Amino acid sequence: MDLLQEYRRAELFFEAGDPAYAAKLLEPIVAAEPGNTGVRQLLARAYFGAAQLNRAEDQLRAMLVSDPTDHYAHHVLGRTLERLGRPAEALGHLRLAVAMRAEENAEYSAALRRVENRVNG
């Protein structure tokens, strides 16, 4: 299997709106190259887009083990936990993402406000 070619195919399927098939293509690549953060991130996003949220959570947590300062992984993990109905857990990751981001990010801030409102009633 040509991993680069498969990765590019997965990107095409993801961008075309088929995250489930993209995930299927990415799984063996992550198995072959578990330290490749870019591939793991796309797999997490594909799982998120395909509503395979527990799998997305697993990939995002693996990313944060290798790089706890990855603001994007914190953001997507927060969004994943929010969708899983775990807003209190999501809040910490969303706060970290906003705090780590040097410039204002409207998407990060909106997610944080939404979850804060949900947790605080």
Disulfide bonds with the S-S distance in Angstrom:
none
